[in-house]
Amino acid sequence: MNIIICGAGRVGFTIAKLLSEQGHSITVIDQSSEDIQKINDSLDVKAIVGKATYPSILEKANANETDMIIAVTRNDEINMLICQIAFSIFNISKKIARIRSQDYLNPKFSRVYNKENLPIDVIISPEIEIARSIQRKLEAPGALDSVPFAENQIRLLEILIKDNCKLIGLKLNELTNKFPNLDANIIAIIRGDKSFIPKKTDQIKENDKIYVIINSSQMAETLEAFGHSEKISKKILIIGGGNIGYNLAKNIEDSLEGVRVKIVEKDKLRSEYLANELNNTIVINGNGLDEEVLSEANLDEAETVLALTNDDEDNLMVSVLVEKFAKDQKDVEDKRTMALINKPNYSLLQSSLKIDDLIDPRMNTVSSILKHIHKGTIENAYTISNGEYEVIEAEIIESSELINKELKNSNLPDEIRIGAVLRDKKVIIPKSDFIFQKDDQIVLIVKKDTVGVVENLFRLSSV
C-alpha cells in the first residue's frame, strides 16, 4: 500500500517505522528539516521537507498514486486541510486525521466530516483514546492494561508477575491442569528488554510482563491466579484537568458507579470550566506539586493518583510526592500511581520512582491508527512492546484458507499465535485439534513483519 504520512514527530516517526517494516511504501512530509533528517538517517522511507498543505508537495510525494494519507502534524486545522486537498485534488481514498480540539470533536458538529464538507474518513483523538485506555486500566485493577476484543467477550490483559505469584517457575503447559476452568492463553512475554511468543515449555518468571488472552467474564479469577487481588479504586485523584483529565473524569461519571473523583487544576479559568461541565467530580484550583493542596484534596484517602498534566517532569514529581506522602501515612502499598509521560527516556525512572504505571500517549495513538490500515476482515488491532507485536481481531470468511483446517495443520508461522476464538458467543481457547469455521472471530498475536501473512489469511476475497 502507498501511504503518505504528514508530520514527522514521535507519532509520525513510529507509524512510518512500523508500516515500512510491514512492507508498505511510505512517504513522510514535514516542514522541519531536522525531523526529516532523523527519518532519513533511521528509516527506509521517502522523506520530503515541505508543507503538506501545498498541492505541489503532495504531488512530489506521488499523491496521485497514494492509497492513504495520515495527517498527524501538531495542528488540527492543518490536518483537516491536508485531508481536504488530498480528496479534492488527488482523490486519495482513505484519509486519517489526528484532531485534538474538543470543539472539533463535539458530536453536535460531526456532520461537517463528510465528502460534501470536510472529507475525513477517520478522526483520531489522542486525548479521548488515552482517557479510554486509563479507564480500562482502572476497571482491571492489578493489570497494567486491559483491551477489549470481539464485542468485549474476549480481553487482552497485561500483567506484571510479582514475587507473590504462585505460578513462578511453572511451565505454560502446566497451567491448564492447574486451572482447568480458566479460559486463558499467554500469548506474549516481555522479559527484561526482550519480548517473545512463548512455547509450551517456557516458564513464568518474576518481573515478567505477560500478555494473556482471556474470557472477559473471568477477569477477576485470571488476575487472582497470577497473584493480583487488588480491588477497583473507589477514590481517585487526578492531577491536571486538561483534555485527558476531563475526558477520564467524564467517562468515570458515566460508567463507574460509586467511584469518587477529584481533580486538581492550577489554571483558574480551566477549573471553573471543569466545575461547570462535570456533575459529580470535585474540582480544586491549585498546584498539584503543593503539599498543602494535596492535603486539601485528601491525598491520604485517594486509592489511585493519576498525574495527567502537560508536563512530564511535573507528572514524575507528583508521583514522588505521592510516594513520600504514602510513606508518612504508612499506606504505601495501598496507593496506585500512574503518570503520563511523553519522553520515552523517562520510562527508565519508573522502578526507581516506584510509579505503578507510565502512560505513553504515542503508542495509544499509533494503535488507533494501525487498526484502520490493515486489509481484509481485520476489525481491530492493538500494538504492544513498542510496536514489536500486534494483537489483531479478524473474522473467518468463506475465502479464508483456514476454513475446515485443524490448528495443527494450518501451517501458521511461529510469529503468529492464535489466542482465542469467539464462536456463537462462546469463547474458545483453541487446542491443536481445533477446526476453524466460517464466521469465527479470531484474536491472535503477530510479529510486526508477519502482518502481511495475517492480511492474506483474512482477506476479503480469494482474488
C-alpha positions as CSV (number, residue, x, y, z in Angstrom):
1,M,0.0,0.0,0.0
2,N,1.2,3.5,-0.8
3,I,0.9,5.7,2.3
4,I,1.8,9.4,2.9
5,I,2.4,10.4,6.5
6,C,2.2,14.2,7.2
7,G,4.1,15.0,10.4
8,A,7.4,13.6,11.4
9,G,7.1,13.9,15.2
10,R,7.1,11.0,17.6
11,V,3.8,9.6,16.3
12,G,4.6,10.1,12.6
13,F,8.0,8.6,13.1
14,T,6.6,5.5,14.9
15,I,3.9,4.9,12.3
16,A,6.4,5.3,9.4
17,K,8.7,2.8,11.1
18,L,6.1,0.2,11.8
19,L,4.4,0.4,8.4
20,S,7.6,0.4,6.4
21,E,8.7,-2.8,8.3
22,Q,5.4,-4.3,7.3
23,G,6.3,-3.7,3.6
24,H,4.2,-0.6,2.8
25,S,5.6,2.1,0.6
26,I,5.9,5.2,2.9
27,T,6.5,8.9,2.2
28,V,6.8,11.3,5.1
29,I,6.3,15.1,4.8
30,D,7.3,17.7,7.4
31,Q,8.4,21.3,7.4
32,S,11.2,20.5,9.9
33,S,14.4,19.6,8.0
34,E,15.8,18.3,11.3
35,D,12.9,15.9,11.8
36,I,13.1,14.8,8.2
37,Q,16.9,14.2,8.6
38,K,16.2,11.9,11.5
39,I,13.7,9.9,9.3
40,N,16.3,9.7,6.5
41,D,19.0,8.5,9.0
42,S,16.8,5.9,10.6
43,L,14.2,4.6,8.2
44,D,14.0,3.1,4.7
45,V,11.3,5.5,3.6
46,K,11.0,8.6,1.2
47,A,11.2,11.8,3.2
48,I,10.3,15.3,1.9
49,V,10.8,18.7,3.6
50,G,7.8,21.0,2.9
51,K,4.3,22.0,3.7
52,A,1.9,19.1,3.3
53,T,-0.9,21.6,2.6
54,Y,0.8,22.6,-0.7
55,P,-0.5,20.6,-3.6
56,S,2.9,20.7,-5.3
57,I,4.5,19.0,-2.2
58,L,1.8,16.3,-2.2
59,E,2.3,15.8,-5.9
60,K,6.0,15.4,-5.3
61,A,5.1,12.7,-2.8
62,N,3.2,10.8,-5.6
63,A,-0.3,11.6,-4.1
64,N,-1.8,10.6,-7.5
65,E,-0.8,7.0,-6.7
66,T,-1.4,7.0,-3.0
67,D,-4.0,4.7,-1.2
68,M,-4.0,6.5,2.1
69,I,-2.9,9.8,3.8
70,I,-2.3,10.1,7.5
71,A,-2.2,13.7,8.9
72,V,-0.5,13.8,12.3
73,T,1.0,17.3,12.3
74,R,0.8,19.3,15.6
75,N,-2.0,21.5,14.2
76,D,-5.7,20.3,13.9
77,E,-6.5,22.8,11.1
78,I,-3.6,21.8,9.0
79,N,-4.5,18.1,9.4
80,M,-8.1,18.9,8.3
81,L,-6.8,21.0,5.3
82,I,-4.4,18.2,4.2
83,C,-7.4,15.7,4.1
84,Q,-9.4,18.2,2.1
85,I,-6.7,18.8,-0.5
86,A,-5.9,15.0,-0.6
87,F,-9.5,14.4,-1.6
88,S,-10.3,17.3,-3.8
89,I,-7.2,17.3,-5.9
90,F,-5.7,13.8,-5.7
91,N,-8.8,11.7,-4.8
92,I,-6.9,9.8,-2.2
93,S,-9.4,7.1,-1.0
94,K,-8.6,6.9,2.8
95,K,-7.8,10.0,4.9
96,I,-6.9,9.8,8.6
97,A,-6.5,13.0,10.7
98,R,-5.4,13.5,14.3
99,I,-7.6,16.1,15.9
100,R,-7.1,17.3,19.5
101,S,-9.5,20.2,20.0
102,Q,-12.6,19.2,21.9
103,D,-14.7,21.7,20.0
104,Y,-14.0,19.9,16.7
105,L,-14.9,16.6,18.3
106,N,-18.3,17.7,19.6
107,P,-20.8,15.1,18.3
108,K,-23.2,18.0,17.6
109,F,-20.9,19.1,14.7
110,S,-20.0,15.7,13.3
111,R,-21.9,16.3,10.1
112,V,-19.1,18.5,9.0
113,Y,-16.9,15.4,8.4
114,N,-18.3,14.0,5.1
115,K,-17.4,14.1,1.5
116,E,-19.5,17.1,0.8
117,N,-18.0,19.2,3.5
118,L,-14.7,18.0,5.1
119,P,-13.7,14.6,3.8
120,I,-12.0,12.9,6.7
121,D,-12.7,9.1,6.9
122,V,-11.1,8.5,10.3
123,I,-10.6,11.0,13.2
124,I,-8.1,10.1,15.8
125,S,-8.2,12.0,19.1
126,P,-5.2,11.1,21.3
127,E,-6.8,12.6,24.5
128,I,-10.0,10.6,24.1
129,E,-8.1,7.4,23.3
130,I,-5.8,7.9,26.3
131,A,-8.7,8.6,28.7
132,R,-10.4,5.4,27.5
133,S,-7.1,3.4,27.9
134,I,-6.7,4.7,31.5
135,Q,-10.4,3.8,32.3
136,R,-9.7,0.3,31.1
137,K,-6.8,0.1,33.5
138,L,-9.0,1.3,36.4
139,E,-11.6,-1.3,35.5
140,A,-9.0,-4.1,35.7
141,P,-7.1,-3.5,39.0
142,G,-3.9,-5.4,39.1
143,A,-3.5,-5.4,35.3
144,L,-1.2,-2.9,33.6
145,D,-3.6,-2.8,30.6
146,S,-6.9,-4.3,29.6
147,V,-8.1,-4.2,26.0
148,P,-11.5,-5.5,24.8
149,F,-11.9,-7.6,21.6
150,A,-14.8,-9.5,19.9
151,E,-17.6,-7.4,21.3
152,N,-15.9,-7.3,24.7
153,Q,-16.3,-11.1,25.0
154,I,-12.5,-11.5,24.9
155,R,-9.9,-9.3,26.6
156,L,-6.2,-8.9,26.4
157,L,-4.6,-8.4,29.9
158,E,-1.1,-7.1,30.5
159,I,0.0,-8.4,33.9
160,L,3.2,-7.9,35.9
161,I,4.4,-11.1,37.7
162,K,5.4,-10.1,41.2
163,D,7.2,-12.2,43.8
164,N,3.9,-13.3,45.4
165,C,2.7,-15.1,42.2
166,K,2.4,-18.8,42.9
167,L,2.9,-19.7,39.2
168,I,6.5,-18.6,39.1
169,G,8.6,-21.5,37.7
170,L,5.6,-23.2,36.2
171,K,5.7,-24.2,32.6
172,L,2.9,-22.9,30.4
173,N,1.6,-26.4,29.5
174,E,1.0,-27.0,33.2
175,L,-1.3,-24.0,33.6
176,T,-4.3,-25.8,32.1
177,N,-4.1,-28.7,34.6
178,K,-3.8,-26.2,37.5
179,F,-6.7,-24.1,36.3
180,P,-8.9,-26.4,34.1
181,N,-11.9,-24.0,34.2
182,L,-10.0,-20.8,33.2
183,D,-10.2,-19.7,29.6
184,A,-6.8,-18.0,29.4
185,N,-3.9,-18.1,27.0
186,I,-0.5,-16.5,27.5
187,I,0.4,-15.1,24.0
188,A,3.5,-13.0,24.8
189,I,6.1,-12.3,27.5
190,I,8.3,-9.3,28.0
191,R,11.4,-10.3,30.0
192,G,13.9,-7.5,30.6
193,D,14.4,-5.9,27.2
194,K,13.3,-9.0,25.2
195,S,9.8,-9.8,24.0
196,F,8.7,-13.2,22.6
197,I,5.8,-15.5,21.9
198,P,6.3,-18.3,24.5
199,K,6.5,-22.0,23.8
200,K,4.6,-24.6,25.9
201,T,7.7,-25.5,27.9
202,D,8.6,-21.9,28.8
203,Q,8.3,-20.9,32.4
204,I,6.8,-17.9,34.1
205,K,9.5,-15.8,35.9
206,E,9.3,-13.0,38.5
207,N,9.2,-9.5,36.9
208,D,7.9,-10.9,33.6
209,K,5.2,-8.8,31.9
210,I,2.8,-11.3,30.4
211,Y,0.1,-10.7,27.8
212,V,-2.9,-13.0,28.4
213,I,-6.0,-13.5,26.2
214,I,-8.9,-14.3,28.4
215,N,-12.7,-14.8,28.6
216,S,-13.8,-11.3,29.7
217,S,-16.2,-12.8,32.3
218,Q,-13.2,-14.4,34.1
219,M,-11.1,-11.2,34.6
220,A,-11.1,-11.3,38.4
221,E,-10.3,-15.0,38.5
222,T,-7.5,-14.7,36.0
223,L,-5.9,-11.8,37.8
224,E,-6.1,-13.7,41.1
225,A,-4.4,-16.7,39.5
226,F,-1.5,-14.5,38.6
227,G,-1.2,-13.1,42.1
228,H,-3.3,-9.9,41.8
229,S,-6.3,-9.4,44.1
230,E,-6.5,-5.6,44.0
231,K,-9.9,-4.0,44.2
232,I,-11.4,-1.3,41.9
233,S,-10.4,2.1,43.3
234,K,-13.4,4.0,44.7
235,K,-11.4,7.2,45.4
236,I,-9.5,8.7,42.5
237,L,-7.4,11.8,42.5
238,I,-6.5,13.4,39.1
239,I,-3.7,16.0,38.9
240,G,-4.2,18.0,35.7
241,G,-7.6,19.0,34.3
242,G,-6.6,19.1,30.6
243,N,-8.5,17.2,28.0
244,I,-7.3,13.8,29.2
245,G,-8.2,14.5,32.8
246,Y,-11.5,16.0,31.8
247,N,-12.4,13.1,29.5
248,L,-11.4,10.5,32.1
249,A,-13.5,12.1,34.8
250,K,-16.5,12.3,32.5
251,N,-16.1,8.6,31.5
252,I,-15.9,7.6,35.2
253,E,-19.0,9.6,36.0
254,D,-20.9,8.0,33.1
255,S,-19.8,4.3,33.7
256,L,-18.2,3.6,37.1
257,E,-20.8,3.7,39.8
258,G,-19.8,4.6,43.3
259,V,-16.4,6.0,42.3
260,R,-15.5,9.5,43.7
261,V,-13.2,11.7,41.6
262,K,-11.3,14.8,42.5
263,I,-9.3,16.9,40.0
264,V,-6.5,19.4,41.0
265,E,-6.1,22.0,38.2
266,K,-3.8,25.0,38.6
267,D,-5.5,27.3,35.9
268,K,-8.4,29.1,37.5
269,L,-10.4,29.5,34.3
270,R,-9.9,25.9,33.4
271,S,-11.0,24.9,36.9
272,E,-14.2,26.9,36.5
273,Y,-14.9,25.2,33.1
274,L,-14.4,21.7,34.7
275,A,-16.6,22.5,37.6
276,N,-19.4,23.6,35.2
277,E,-19.0,20.6,32.8
278,L,-18.7,17.8,35.3
279,N,-21.5,16.7,37.6
280,N,-20.1,14.6,40.5
281,T,-16.4,15.5,40.3
282,I,-14.9,17.8,42.9
283,V,-12.5,20.4,41.3
284,I,-9.8,22.0,43.3
285,N,-8.0,25.1,41.9
286,G,-4.3,24.7,42.9
287,N,-0.9,23.4,42.1
288,G,-0.6,19.6,42.3
289,L,3.0,19.9,43.4
290,D,2.0,21.9,46.5
291,E,1.7,19.5,49.5
292,E,-1.0,21.8,51.1
293,V,-3.1,21.5,48.0
294,L,-2.6,17.7,48.0
295,S,-3.7,17.6,51.7
296,E,-6.8,19.7,50.8
297,A,-7.6,17.1,48.1
298,N,-7.4,14.4,50.7
299,L,-4.4,12.6,49.1
300,D,-4.3,10.3,52.2
301,E,-7.7,8.9,51.2
302,A,-7.0,8.5,47.5
303,E,-6.6,4.9,46.3
304,T,-5.4,5.8,42.8
305,V,-3.5,9.0,41.9
306,L,-3.2,10.0,38.2
307,A,-0.6,12.6,37.2
308,L,-2.0,13.9,33.8
309,T,-0.6,17.4,33.4
310,N,1.1,18.5,30.1
311,D,4.5,18.5,31.8
312,D,6.4,15.2,32.1
313,E,8.6,16.5,34.9
314,D,5.6,17.6,36.9
315,N,3.9,14.2,36.5
316,L,7.0,12.5,37.8
317,M,7.3,14.9,40.7
318,V,3.6,14.3,41.7
319,S,4.3,10.6,41.8
320,V,7.3,11.2,44.0
321,L,5.2,13.3,46.4
322,V,2.5,10.7,46.5
323,E,5.1,8.0,47.4
324,K,6.5,10.3,50.2
325,F,3.0,11.1,51.5
326,A,2.0,7.5,51.5
327,K,5.2,6.5,53.4
328,D,4.4,9.1,56.0
329,Q,0.9,7.7,56.3
330,K,2.2,4.1,56.2
331,D,-0.2,3.1,53.4
332,V,2.3,2.9,50.5
333,E,1.1,-0.5,49.4
334,D,-2.5,0.7,49.0
335,K,-1.9,3.6,46.6
336,R,-1.7,3.1,42.8
337,T,0.2,5.8,40.8
338,M,0.0,6.5,37.1
339,A,1.9,9.2,35.2
340,L,1.5,10.5,31.7
341,I,5.0,10.6,30.0
342,N,5.8,11.8,26.5
343,K,9.5,11.5,26.6
344,P,10.4,7.8,26.2
345,N,13.7,8.0,28.2
346,Y,11.7,8.7,31.4
347,S,10.4,5.2,31.4
348,L,13.9,4.2,32.8
349,L,12.8,6.0,36.0
350,Q,9.7,4.0,36.6
351,S,11.0,1.4,39.0
352,S,13.3,3.8,41.0
353,L,10.5,6.3,41.5
354,K,8.1,3.4,42.3
355,I,5.4,4.5,39.8
356,D,3.0,1.7,39.1
357,D,2.2,2.6,35.5
358,L,3.6,5.0,32.9
359,I,1.1,6.1,30.2
360,D,2.7,6.6,26.7
361,P,0.3,8.6,24.6
362,R,2.3,7.9,21.4
363,M,1.5,4.1,21.4
364,N,-2.2,4.7,22.1
365,T,-2.4,7.0,19.0
366,V,-0.3,4.5,16.9
367,S,-2.6,1.6,17.9
368,S,-5.7,3.7,17.0
369,I,-4.3,4.4,13.5
370,L,-2.9,1.0,12.7
371,K,-6.3,-0.7,13.1
372,H,-7.6,1.4,10.1
373,I,-4.7,0.3,7.9
374,H,-5.0,-3.4,7.7
375,K,-6.6,-5.1,4.7
376,G,-9.3,-7.9,4.8
377,T,-11.6,-8.6,7.6
378,I,-9.3,-7.4,10.3
379,E,-11.6,-5.5,12.6
380,N,-9.3,-4.4,15.5
381,A,-5.6,-4.1,16.2
382,Y,-3.6,-3.2,19.3
383,T,0.1,-2.6,19.4
384,I,2.3,-4.0,22.2
385,S,6.0,-4.0,23.1
386,N,6.7,-0.7,21.3
387,G,5.2,-1.9,18.0
388,E,7.1,-5.2,18.0
389,Y,3.8,-7.2,18.0
390,E,0.2,-6.5,17.2
391,V,-2.8,-8.2,18.7
392,I,-5.4,-8.5,16.0
393,E,-9.1,-9.4,15.8
394,A,-10.3,-10.8,12.5
395,E,-13.2,-12.8,11.1
396,I,-13.0,-16.1,9.2
397,I,-14.9,-15.8,5.8
398,E,-15.5,-18.4,3.1
399,S,-12.4,-17.4,1.1
400,S,-10.0,-17.9,4.0
401,E,-7.6,-20.8,3.6
402,L,-8.0,-21.6,7.3
403,I,-11.6,-22.9,6.9
404,N,-12.1,-26.5,7.9
405,K,-8.4,-26.9,8.8
406,E,-7.2,-28.1,12.2
407,L,-5.0,-25.6,14.0
408,K,-2.0,-28.0,13.9
409,N,-2.3,-28.3,10.1
410,S,-2.8,-24.6,9.4
411,N,0.9,-24.0,8.7
412,L,0.9,-20.8,10.7
413,P,4.4,-19.2,11.1
414,D,6.0,-19.2,14.5
415,E,5.5,-15.4,14.6
416,I,1.7,-15.9,14.8
417,R,-0.2,-17.3,17.8
418,I,-4.0,-17.8,17.9
419,G,-5.1,-16.6,21.4
420,A,-8.9,-17.2,21.4
421,V,-11.9,-17.7,19.2
422,L,-15.4,-16.4,19.6
423,R,-17.9,-18.8,18.1
424,D,-21.7,-18.5,18.6
425,K,-21.0,-16.1,21.5
426,K,-18.8,-18.7,23.2
427,V,-15.1,-18.1,24.0
428,I,-12.8,-21.0,23.0
429,I,-9.1,-21.3,23.8
430,P,-8.1,-23.4,20.8
431,K,-6.1,-26.7,21.2
432,S,-4.1,-28.3,18.3
433,D,-7.2,-30.2,17.1
434,F,-9.4,-27.1,16.9
435,I,-11.0,-26.8,13.4
436,F,-11.7,-23.3,12.0
437,Q,-15.2,-22.5,10.8
438,K,-16.8,-19.6,8.8
439,D,-17.8,-16.6,11.0
440,D,-15.3,-17.5,13.7
441,Q,-13.9,-14.3,15.3
442,I,-10.2,-14.9,16.0
443,V,-8.0,-12.9,18.3
444,L,-4.3,-13.5,17.6
445,I,-0.8,-12.1,18.1
446,V,1.5,-11.4,15.2
447,K,5.1,-10.1,14.9
448,K,5.2,-6.8,13.0
449,D,7.0,-8.2,9.9
450,T,4.4,-11.1,9.5
451,V,1.3,-8.9,9.4
452,G,1.1,-9.4,5.6
453,V,0.5,-13.1,6.2
454,V,-2.4,-12.4,8.5
455,E,-3.9,-10.0,6.0
456,N,-3.8,-12.8,3.4
457,L,-5.4,-15.3,5.7
458,F,-8.3,-13.0,6.4
459,R,-8.6,-11.4,3.0
460,L,-12.0,-10.1,1.8
461,S,-11.9,-12.3,-1.3
462,S,-9.9,-15.1,-2.8
463,V,-8.6,-12.8,-5.6
